[in-house]
Amino acid sequence: MSGIDISKKVLLITFLIFGVLTAAFTLTHNMQLSNFLELEKVDTADNVERVQNVISTEQGYLNRTVQDWACWDDTCSFVECENPNYTEVNLQNQTLTGIKVNVMLFVNKSGSVVYAKSVDMYTGEEKPIPKKLLRMVEDGTLLSKSENDKKSGFVLLDEDPMFVACHPILTTKYNGPMKGTLIFGRYFDDVLLNDFKDSTRSSLLMYRIDEDLPPDFQTKLKSLSENPDRTIVEPLSENKVAGYFELLDVSGKPALIIRADFPRELYKYGEKTLNNMYFFLLLTGLMTGVGVKFAFDKLFISRLIGIDNFVTKVRSEKDLSRRLPLKNNDELYRLSKEINRMLNEIELAEQELKAQEREKKVLLDSLNELAIFVNPQLYIIWANKAALEFMKIDLQKAMGQRLKNTPDISIPLFDSLDLEQIFMTGNKKSGEFTGKDGRVWIVQAIPVTEEGGKIIGVLEMCRDITESKAAETLLQEKQIAEAANRTKSEFLANMSHELRTPLNSIIGFSDLLYEQVYGELNERQLKSVGNISKSGKHLLNLINGILDLSKIEAGKMELSYKQFDLASKLHIIKNLLSPIADRKNIQIEIDIDSSLSNIYADEARFVQIMYNLVDNAIKFSYENGFVKIWARKKGDMVEITVTDTGIGIKPEDQSKLFKPFSQVDSFLSKQFQGTGLGLSLVKQIVQLHGGYIWFKSEPEEGSTFAFVIPIEGIKVEDGTARLDSKVQS
């Protein structure tokens, strides 16, 4: 290859680069110009939003003004009694001009106009009330229907469009009932429009939609009707851009369409800047290309030709002992040096490739899965260590054997998958296989292709998944059991609700009979009715316990936290259970730490905990005994202990405590009434509060039950907590 050829190629590349840069500059120029169009659109939309804000401010002022007048005791009295003093004091012409209102309409709750006034805001002269406005009052369009029914928008009158604000007439404290509707209106005339132009420094054109519109307004009105909250921005000319938006009437329908015009300063400035930059970059690129071409020819091309000739000679002669001369410490110097180093490292590279092959073999042999590679004729080409051990054969003997003729590996790898079909379709396959020994295998066959896409073999992998299958079966059985348990809980909850309704009726009517509301009963009848009421209440307690338990198991038990005095609550428990204790001459004592006052918990559930513990202590205590309640502060927790001098609990029965529907002794179940739910519910409720419960007991020496809960309660956002039965279990 001659130097002239390379030089021509460099020149061609230079022109190609220049052409690419020119295209890139042109594309960038157009993209940036498009970006400036978007910036102009955003800027125009912001300017239009300023115009909308000014109009909204005017409407907001009218809304606030009508609210101030409508929510006034004097206005309420006026629409009811038509006090002439109100009009003389408050409804002078200058009053309307002072608050910038053209029209006032006072309408009572029956829809009749009590008072109406219209003035020219600029001269103060009184004007006739617009007839269309009165018709809209008559048909109820402008009337408030309720105390919160406020209306605001535009009304297209014959004279001019008008801002309208309607507010229900209420007392000064904004209380009802509504006495009527107060309607304020201000004309959206040319003077006000000019004020908007001055304040926004923009050119504004406004058209009513009930009049003939210019073509551009008609097109934009259709688009705005489909997207009422949208602002349409569109260039009008090279020097002007416009934004269109609509204003709605009191019914929410389009009333006015406004166009705000702005100069295209941002776009024109951006276009000028981009053009200057575009031509500067083109000139710079052209000069750079010429300089690069000259520098390449002089500094690099001649040396590249020498390197090319050297490489060609080495390749043709296959003489790896030759070396390039090194000169000038630059990139070509380093290239020559690297070529020399490459020649030195070819042998090392070959050795490294062999080492990598050995590493791959070691890696595949370390797999627990059986791996075999077979060719299209199903002859074994290679197998890893695990497969060879499974077949009880070495690699040399396995290679070249047909897979069908190796029974030990054929059954899981060949018979479970149609390998011949894989060679035909080129799709990988996988599946499970269970052997005669009960072992479960997962088998996968992956076709291996060469660069042209031709399948040269299939890599088969076989993994023993017997243990994981067994674990999966256990997990499914566990999920089925959990589902059955949830179904049971839901059934108990539903049945408890269904039973409580008729049971409450039975208890209520039996109590009425016992109190002889419907007439006197003899002693035998009173005893029977009393037994009905007592048994019903016992059954209701059982159902309530079942309902609470089912809520807990379903994870739906909730707490409603509040702060209450601990001492007073414990004395209430004592007073409730004193009649039961007095029958056995049992003393109830309360000892509270002086540092304890209020706690934060579910008051009803706290009473349920204490009632169960103290009731059990009384129930299982001997006559003439005592029950003592202790309350102590432990850090940020409160510890409450209930001690009795009763029969105690045998060690073999203590494991039955806190289990639902379980009592420690069948004999005791007959001697002492109970459902076996109390302690189970107590434990769950305590844990739901973020606490825990424990006990100690000796037979014939009494029992002590204690629990702790946080004094400040569990920190929750909505004041409630729910027990998750999965976590609890």
C-alpha positions in Angstrom: 0.0 0.0 0.0 1.5 3.4 -1.0 1.5 6.6 0.9 -0.5 8.3 -1.7 -3.4 5.8 -1.3 -3.5 6.3 2.5 -3.4 10.1 2.0 -6.4 9.9 -0.3 -8.2 7.8 2.2 -7.4 10.3 5.0 -8.7 13.1 2.8 -11.9 11.1 2.1 -12.3 10.4 5.8 -11.8 14.1 6.5 -14.5 15.1 4.1 -16.7 12.4 5.5 -16.2 13.7 9.0 -16.9 17.2 7.9 -20.1 16.0 6.2 -21.1 14.1 9.3 -20.4 17.2 11.5 -22.3 19.4 9.1 -25.3 17.1 9.3 -24.9 16.9 13.1 -24.7 20.7 13.4 -27.8 21.0 11.1 -29.7 18.5 13.2 -28.6 20.1 16.4 -29.5 23.5 15.1 -33.0 22.3 14.2 -33.4 20.5 17.5 -32.3 23.5 19.5 -34.6 25.7 17.4 -37.4 23.3 18.3 -36.4 23.5 21.9 -36.6 27.3 21.7 -40.1 26.9 20.3 -41.0 24.7 23.3 -39.4 27.3 25.6 -41.5 30.0 23.9 -44.6 27.9 24.3 -43.9 27.4 28.0 -43.1 31.1 28.5 -46.3 32.1 26.7 -48.3 29.6 28.8 -46.8 31.2 31.9 -47.7 34.7 30.7 -51.2 33.5 29.9 -51.4 32.0 33.4 -50.6 35.5 34.7 -53.6 36.9 32.8 -55.8 34.1 34.1 -54.6 34.7 37.6 -55.5 38.4 37.3 -59.0 37.5 36.1 -59.3 34.9 38.9 -58.2 37.5 41.4 -61.0 39.8 40.3 -63.5 36.9 40.5 -62.1 35.9 43.9 -62.5 39.5 45.1 -66.2 39.4 44.1 -66.6 36.0 45.8 -65.1 37.3 49.1 -67.2 40.4 48.9 -70.5 38.6 48.4 -69.6 36.2 51.2 -68.9 39.1 53.6 -72.3 40.6 52.8 -74.2 37.3 52.7 -72.9 36.1 56.1 -74.2 39.0 58.1 -77.0 39.1 60.6 -78.3 42.4 59.2 -78.6 40.8 55.7 -80.6 37.9 57.2 -83.0 40.3 58.9 -83.3 42.3 55.7 -84.4 39.5 53.4 -86.9 38.4 56.1 -88.3 41.7 57.2 -87.2 44.2 54.4 -86.0 46.7 56.9 -85.8 50.1 55.0 -83.0 51.3 57.4 -80.7 48.6 55.9 -81.1 50.0 52.4 -80.6 53.6 53.5 -77.5 52.8 55.4 -75.8 50.1 53.4 -77.2 50.2 49.8 -76.3 53.7 48.5 -74.9 54.1 45.0 -71.5 55.1 46.3 -71.4 51.9 48.4 -71.7 49.8 45.2 -69.0 51.8 43.4 -66.8 51.6 46.5 -66.8 47.8 46.5 -66.6 47.6 42.7 -70.0 46.0 42.2 -72.5 46.9 39.4 -75.5 44.8 40.5 -76.8 43.6 43.8 -79.8 41.2 44.1 -81.3 40.1 47.4 -83.4 37.0 47.0 -85.3 35.4 49.8 -85.5 31.6 50.3 -88.8 31.4 48.3 -87.0 32.8 45.3 -88.5 36.2 45.3 -86.3 39.3 44.7 -86.5 41.4 47.9 -84.2 44.2 46.7 -82.3 44.8 43.5 -79.9 47.6 42.6 -77.8 48.4 39.6 -75.3 51.3 39.1 -72.8 52.6 36.7 -69.5 52.0 38.5 -67.8 54.9 36.8 -70.5 57.6 37.2 -72.4 56.3 40.2 -75.7 56.6 38.3 -78.4 54.0 38.9 -79.2 51.7 36.0 -81.9 49.2 35.2 -81.5 45.7 36.4 -80.5 43.4 33.4 -83.5 41.4 32.4 -81.6 38.3 31.6 -80.2 38.4 35.2 -83.7 38.5 36.6 -84.8 35.6 34.4 -81.9 33.5 35.7 -83.1 34.3 39.2 -86.6 33.2 38.3 -85.5 29.9 36.7 -83.2 29.2 39.8 -80.0 29.2 37.8 -78.4 31.8 40.2 -80.0 30.6 43.4 -78.3 28.6 46.2 -80.0 25.3 47.0 -78.2 24.7 50.3 -76.0 26.4 52.9 -72.9 25.3 51.1 -74.1 25.9 47.5 -72.0 28.8 46.2 -71.9 29.8 42.5 -69.4 31.8 40.6 -68.7 32.5 36.9 -69.8 34.6 34.0 -73.2 35.6 32.6 -73.5 36.8 29.0 -75.8 39.8 29.3 -77.0 41.9 26.4 -74.9 44.8 27.6 -71.6 43.2 28.5 -70.4 39.9 30.0 -70.6 40.0 33.8 -68.7 38.5 36.7 -71.4 36.9 39.0 -71.0 35.6 42.5 -73.9 33.9 44.4 -73.8 33.0 48.1 -76.4 31.6 50.5 -77.5 34.2 53.1 -76.4 33.0 56.6 -75.8 34.5 60.0 -72.6 36.3 60.8 -71.3 33.0 62.4 -72.0 31.2 59.1 -74.9 29.3 60.6 -78.1 28.3 58.9 -80.8 27.9 58.1 -80.3 29.6 54.8 -82.5 32.8 54.4 -82.0 33.2 50.7 -79.4 34.1 48.1 -77.2 37.2 47.7 -76.0 37.9 44.1 -73.3 40.4 43.2 -72.3 41.2 39.6 -69.6 43.3 37.9 -69.5 44.0 34.2 -66.5 42.6 32.3 -66.3 45.7 30.1 -63.6 47.3 28.0 -62.4 49.4 30.9 -61.8 46.3 33.0 -60.2 44.5 30.1 -57.8 47.5 29.6 -57.0 47.3 33.3 -56.1 43.6 32.8 -53.9 44.6 29.8 -52.0 47.2 31.8 -51.5 44.9 34.8 -50.3 42.0 32.7 -48.5 44.1 30.0 -50.1 42.1 27.2 -52.5 42.6 24.3 -55.9 40.9 25.1 -58.8 40.2 22.7 -62.0 38.9 24.2 -65.0 37.4 22.3 -68.3 36.0 23.5 -69.2 32.5 22.3 -72.8 33.5 21.6 -71.5 35.9 18.8 -69.7 35.3 15.5 -66.1 34.5 16.2 -63.1 35.0 13.9 -61.9 31.8 12.3 -58.9 31.3 14.6 -61.1 31.7 17.6 -63.7 29.2 16.3 -60.9 26.6 15.8 -59.5 27.1 19.2 -62.9 27.1 20.9 -63.5 23.6 19.6 -60.2 22.4 21.1 -60.7 24.2 24.4 -64.2 22.6 24.7 -62.6 19.2 24.5 -59.9 20.2 27.1 -61.4 23.0 29.2 -58.3 23.3 31.5 -55.9 23.6 28.6 -54.2 26.7 27.3 -53.5 26.7 23.5 -50.3 28.5 22.4 -49.7 29.2 18.7 -47.5 31.6 16.8 -49.4 34.3 14.9 -46.5 35.6 12.9 -42.8 35.9 12.9 -42.9 38.5 15.6 -46.0 37.6 17.7 -47.2 34.5 19.6 -50.7 34.1 21.2 -52.3 32.1 24.0 -56.0 31.2 23.9 -58.1 30.2 27.0 -61.8 30.2 27.8 -63.8 31.4 30.8 -66.8 29.5 32.1 -70.3 30.7 33.0 -72.0 29.8 36.3 -73.2 26.5 34.9 -69.6 25.4 34.0 -70.1 26.0 30.2 -67.9 28.1 28.0 -68.8 31.8 28.1 -65.8 33.8 26.8 -62.7 33.0 24.9 -59.7 35.3 25.3 -56.5 35.6 23.3 -53.3 37.1 24.9 -50.7 38.3 22.4 -46.9 38.5 23.2 -43.8 39.4 21.2 -41.6 36.5 20.2 -38.4 37.9 21.8 -37.2 34.6 23.3 -37.6 32.7 20.0 -36.0 35.4 17.9 -33.0 35.8 20.2 -32.5 32.0 20.3 -32.8 31.7 16.5 -30.1 34.4 16.0 -27.8 32.8 18.6 -28.1 29.4 17.0 -27.5 30.7 13.5 -24.3 32.4 14.6 -23.1 29.3 16.4 -24.0 27.1 13.4 -21.9 29.0 11.0 -19.0 29.4 13.4 -18.9 25.6 14.0 -19.0 24.9 10.3 -16.0 27.2 9.7 -14.2 25.8 12.6 -14.8 22.2 11.4 -13.6 23.0 7.9 -10.3 24.6 9.1 -9.8 21.8 11.6 -10.2 19.2 8.8 -7.6 20.8 6.6 -5.1 21.1 9.5 -5.7 17.5 10.6 -5.2 16.2 7.0 -1.8 17.9 6.7 -0.7 16.8 10.2 -1.7 13.2 9.5 0.2 13.1 6.3 3.4 14.5 7.8 3.5 12.9 11.3 1.7 9.6 11.2 0.9 8.1 7.7 4.5 7.4 6.8 5.2 5.6 10.1 1.9 3.7 9.8 3.0 2.4 6.3 6.3 1.1 7.9 4.3 -0.7 10.7 2.0 -2.2 8.1 4.8 -3.4 6.0 6.5 -5.0 9.1 3.3 -6.8 10.2 2.7 -8.1 6.6 6.3 -9.4 6.5 6.0 -11.1 9.9 2.7 -12.8 8.9 4.1 -14.0 5.5 7.4 -15.2 6.9 6.0 -16.4 10.3 9.1 -15.1 11.9 8.2 -14.1 15.4 11.8 -13.2 16.3 11.6 -9.9 14.3 11.0 -6.6 16.2 10.0 -3.2 15.2 12.4 -0.3 15.6 11.3 2.1 18.3 11.6 5.9 17.9 9.7 9.1 19.0 8.0 8.6 22.3 4.3 8.9 21.1 1.3 6.7 20.4 2.9 5.0 17.4 6.0 4.3 19.5 3.7 2.7 22.1 1.9 0.8 19.3 5.3 -0.6 18.0 6.3 -1.5 21.5 3.0 -3.3 22.1 3.4 -5.2 18.8 6.8 -6.4 20.0 5.3 -7.3 23.3 2.5 -9.2 21.6 5.0 -11.3 19.7 6.6 -12.2 23.0 3.3 -13.1 24.7 1.8 -15.3 22.0 3.1 -18.4 23.5 2.0 -17.3 27.0 -1.4 -16.7 25.6 -1.6 -20.2 24.2 -0.6 -21.6 27.5 -3.2 -19.4 29.3 -6.0 -20.7 26.9 -5.0 -24.3 27.9 -5.2 -23.3 31.6 -8.6 -21.8 31.1 -9.8 -25.0 29.5 -8.6 -26.9 32.6 -10.4 -24.4 34.8 -13.7 -24.8 33.0 -13.4 -28.6 33.4 -12.7 -28.2 37.1 -15.7 -25.8 37.5 -18.1 -28.2 35.7 -16.7 -31.1 37.6 -17.5 -29.3 40.9 -21.2 -29.2 40.1 -23.5 -31.5 41.9 -25.8 -31.8 38.8 -25.2 -34.5 36.3 -24.0 -32.8 33.0 -23.6 -34.7 29.7 -22.9 -33.3 26.2 -24.1 -35.5 23.3 -23.8 -35.0 19.5 -26.7 -35.3 17.0 -26.2 -39.1 16.9 -26.7 -39.2 20.7 -23.1 -40.2 21.3 -21.5 -38.9 24.5 -18.9 -36.3 23.8 -18.2 -35.2 27.4 -19.5 -35.7 30.9 -18.7 -34.0 34.2 -17.5 -35.8 37.3 -20.9 -36.2 38.9 -22.3 -37.9 35.8 -19.3 -40.2 35.5 -19.7 -41.2 39.1 -23.4 -41.8 38.6 -22.6 -44.0 35.6 -19.7 -45.6 37.4 -17.4 -45.1 34.4 -14.4 -42.9 33.5 -14.5 -40.2 30.8 -12.4 -42.2 28.3 -14.8 -45.1 28.3 -17.9 -42.8 28.3 -16.8 -40.8 25.3 -18.1 -42.3 22.1 -20.8 -44.4 23.8 -24.4 -44.1 22.7 -26.6 -42.6 25.4 -29.3 -45.2 24.9 -26.7 -47.9 25.6 -25.9 -46.5 29.1 -28.9 -47.6 31.3 -27.7 -45.9 34.5 -27.9 -42.4 32.9 -30.3 -43.1 30.0 -33.4 -43.5 32.1 -33.5 -40.0 33.7 -31.7 -38.1 30.9 -32.9 -39.7 27.7 -36.2 -41.5 28.3 -37.8 -38.5 30.1 -37.1 -36.1 27.2 -37.3 -36.7 23.5 -33.7 -35.6 22.6 -34.2 -36.4 18.9 -37.1 -33.9 18.8 -34.8 -31.2 20.3 -32.3 -31.7 17.4 -35.2 -31.2 15.0 -36.9 -28.2 16.6 -33.9 -26.5 18.3 -36.1 -25.8 21.4 -34.8 -26.6 24.9 -36.9 -28.9 27.0 -37.2 -29.6 30.7 -39.2 -31.8 33.0 -39.4 -33.9 36.1 -38.7 -37.7 36.4 -39.3 -40.0 39.3 -37.2 -43.1 39.4 -38.1 -46.5 40.6 -36.2 -45.8 43.9 -38.5 -42.9 44.5 -35.9 -40.2 43.8 -37.2 -37.2 41.9 -35.0 -35.6 39.2 -35.4 -32.3 37.3 -34.1 -32.8 33.8 -33.1 -30.0 31.3 -31.8 -30.4 27.7 -30.3 -27.3 26.0 -29.3 -27.3 22.3 -25.8 -25.9 21.5 -25.3 -24.2 18.2 -22.3 -23.0 16.2 -22.0 -19.5 14.7 -24.1 -20.4 11.7 -27.0 -21.6 13.9 -26.5 -25.3 13.2 -27.1 -27.5 16.3 -23.9 -29.4 17.1 -25.1 -31.1 20.3 -27.3 -31.0 23.3 -26.1 -30.3 26.9 -28.2 -32.3 29.4 -28.4 -31.4 33.1 -30.0 -33.6 35.7 -30.5 -32.6 39.3 -31.8 -34.6 42.3 -34.7 -32.6 43.9 -36.1 -35.3 46.1 -35.6 -33.3 49.3 -36.9 -30.0 47.9 -40.0 -31.8 46.7 -40.6 -33.2 50.2 -40.2 -29.7 51.7 -42.7 -28.3 49.1 -45.2 -30.9 50.0 -44.9 -30.0 53.7 -45.4 -26.3 52.9 -48.6 -27.0 50.9 -49.9 -29.1 53.8 -49.1 -26.3 56.2 -51.0 -23.7 54.0 -54.0 -26.0 53.8 -54.0 -26.3 57.6 -53.8 -22.5 58.0 -56.6 -22.0 55.6 -58.8 -24.5 57.5 -58.0 -22.7 60.8 -59.0 -19.3 59.3 -62.3 -20.9 58.0 -63.0 -22.2 61.5 -62.4 -18.7 63.0 -64.7 -17.1 60.5 -67.4 -19.7 61.1 -67.2 -19.2 64.9 -67.4 -15.4 64.5 -70.4 -15.6 62.1 -72.2 -18.1 64.4 -71.5 -16.0 67.5 -73.1 -13.0 65.8 -76.1 -15.0 64.7 -76.6 -16.5 68.3 -76.2 -13.2 70.2 -79.3 -11.5 68.6 -81.9 -14.1 69.7 -80.1 -14.6 73.0 -80.2 -10.9 73.9 -84.0 -11.1 73.3 -84.3 -14.1 75.6 -82.3 -12.4 78.4 -84.3 -9.1 78.0 -87.7 -10.7 78.1 -86.8 -13.0 80.9 -85.6 -10.0 82.9 -88.8 -8.2 82.2 -90.8 -11.3 83.4 -88.6 -11.6 86.5 -89.2 -7.9 87.3 -93.0 -8.7 86.9 -93.5 -5.9 84.4 -96.3 -7.9 82.7 -97.9 -9.1 85.9 -97.2 -10.9 89.1 -95.6 -14.4 89.1 -95.6 -17.0 91.8 -92.3 -18.1 93.5 -91.8 -21.1 91.3 -92.3 -19.1 88.2 -89.9 -16.4 89.4 -87.3 -19.0 90.1 -87.7 -20.5 86.6 -87.5 -17.1 84.9 -84.5 -16.2 86.9 -82.8 -19.5 85.9 -83.5 -18.6 82.2 -81.9 -15.2 82.6 -78.9 -16.5 84.5 -78.3 -19.3 81.9 -78.8 -16.9 79.0 -76.3 -14.5 80.4 -73.8 -17.3 81.0 -74.3 -18.5 77.4 -73.9 -14.8 76.2 -70.6 -14.5 78.0 -69.4 -17.8 76.3 -70.5 -16.4 72.9 -68.7 -13.1 73.5 -65.6 -15.0 74.5 -65.8 -17.1 71.3 -66.3 -14.0 69.2 -63.2 -12.3 70.8 -61.2 -15.4 70.3 -62.2 -15.7 66.7 -61.3 -12.1 66.1 -57.9 -12.7 67.6 -57.3 -15.8 65.5 -58.4 -13.9 62.4 -56.1 -11.1 63.1 -59.0 -8.6 63.4 -58.9 -7.7 67.1 -58.5 -3.9 67.5 -57.7 -1.7 70.4 -59.0 1.8 71.0 -56.5 3.7 73.2 -57.4 6.4 75.7 -55.9 7.7 78.9 -57.6 6.8 82.3 -56.8 6.7 86.0 -55.4 3.3 87.0 -56.4 3.5 90.7 -60.1 4.4 90.0 -60.3 1.6 87.4 -58.9 -1.0 89.9 -61.4 0.1 92.6 -64.2 -0.2 90.0 -63.2 -3.8 89.5 -63.1 -4.4 93.2 -66.6 -2.9 93.6 -67.9 -5.1 90.8 -66.6 -8.3 92.3 -67.1 -7.5 96.0 -70.6 -9.2 96.1 -69.1 -12.4 94.8 -66.1 -12.1 97.3 -68.5 -11.4 100.2 -70.3 -14.7 99.7 -67.0 -16.5 100.6 -65.9 -13.8 103.1 -62.9 -13.0 100.9 -61.1 -9.7 101.3 -59.9 -7.8 98.2 -56.9 -5.5 98.8 -55.4 -3.0 96.3 -51.8 -1.7 96.6 -50.7 0.9 93.9 -47.3 2.5 93.5 -47.5 6.2 94.4 -45.7 7.1 91.2 -48.5 5.6 89.0 -51.4 7.7 88.0 -52.7 7.6 84.4 -52.0 4.9 81.8 -52.7 4.8 78.1 -54.5 1.6 77.0 -57.9 0.2 75.8 -60.0 0.9 78.8 -62.7 -1.8 78.1 -60.1 -4.5 77.3 -58.1 -3.5 80.5 -61.3 -4.0 82.5 -61.8 -7.4 80.8 -58.2 -8.5 81.8 -58.6 -7.4 85.4 -62.1 -8.8 85.7 -61.0 -12.2 84.5 -57.9 -12.4 86.7 -59.7 -11.1 89.9 -62.8 -13.3 89.2 -60.6 -16.4 88.8 -58.7 -15.5 92.0 -62.0 -15.3 94.0 -63.5 -18.3 92.3 -60.5 -20.6 93.2 -59.9 -19.2 96.7 -61.0 -20.8 99.9 -63.5 -19.1 102.2 -62.1 -16.4 104.6 -59.2 -15.9 102.2 -57.9 -12.8 100.5 -57.1 -11.5 97.1 -54.4 -8.8 96.6 -53.9 -6.6 93.6 -50.5 -4.9 93.2 -49.6 -2.2 90.6 -45.9 -1.2 90.2 -44.0 0.9 87.7 -41.1 -0.8 85.9 -39.4 1.7 83.6 -41.9 2.6 81.0 -44.1 -0.4 81.8 -46.7 -1.0 84.5 -46.7 -4.4 86.2 -50.0 -5.6 87.7 -50.1 -8.7 90.0 -53.2 -10.6 91.3 -52.4 -13.0 94.2 -54.9 -15.4 95.9 -54.8 -17.9 98.7 -56.7 -20.6 96.8 -56.3 -24.2 95.7 -53.4 -23.5 93.3 -52.5 -25.4 90.1 -50.9 -28.8 89.8 -47.6 -28.8 87.8 -49.1 -31.3 85.3 -52.1 -29.0 84.7 -50.1 -25.7 84.3 -49.4 -26.4 80.6 -53.2 -26.2 80.0 -53.4 -22.6 81.1 -53.9 -19.9 78.4 -55.3 -22.5 76.0 -58.9 -21.8 74.7 -61.7 -24.1 75.9 -59.3 -25.7 78.4 -59.7 -26.0 82.2 -57.1 -27.6 84.4 -59.4 -30.3 85.9 -62.6 -31.9 84.8 -63.7 -32.0 88.5 -62.9 -28.3 88.9 -64.9 -27.7 85.7 -68.0 -29.0 87.4 -67.3 -27.3 90.7 -66.3 -23.9 89.3 -68.2 -22.5 86.3 -66.3 -21.2 83.4 -65.8 -21.5 79.6 -62.0 -22.0 79.6 -61.6 -18.9 77.4 -60.8 -16.2 80.0 -57.0 -16.7 80.5 -56.6 -17.3 76.7 -58.2 -14.0 75.9 -56.3 -12.2 78.7 -53.0 -13.4 77.3 -53.9 -12.3 73.7 -55.2 -8.9 74.9 -52.0 -8.3 77.0 -49.8 -9.2 74.0 -51.9 -6.9 71.8 -51.0 -4.1 74.2 -47.4 -4.9 73.6 -47.0 -6.7 77.0 -46.7 -10.2 78.3 -48.2 -12.3 81.1 -46.8 -15.0 83.5 -47.9 -16.9 86.6 -46.6 -19.0 89.5 -48.6 -21.4 91.6 -48.3 -24.2 94.1 -51.1 -26.7 94.9 -53.0 -25.7 98.1 -50.8 -22.5 98.4 -52.6 -20.2 96.0 -51.6 -18.6 92.7 -50.1 -15.4 91.4 -50.9 -14.0 87.9 -49.0 -11.0 86.7 -48.7 -9.0 83.4 -47.0 -5.9 82.2 -48.0 -3.4 79.5 -46.5 -0.1 78.3 -47.7 2.9 80.3 -47.9 5.1 77.2 -49.3 2.4 75.0 -48.1 1.2 71.6 -47.3 4.2 69.3 -49.8 4.0 66.4 -50.9 6.7 64.0 -54.7 6.3 64.3 -55.0 5.3 67.9 -55.8 1.6 67.2 -53.7 -1.6 67.1 -54.5 -4.9 65.5 -53.2 -8.3 66.6 -51.7 -10.4 63.8 -52.4 -14.0 64.7 -49.6 -15.2 62.5 -47.0 -13.2 64.4 -48.7 -14.0 67.8 -48.6 -17.8 67.1 
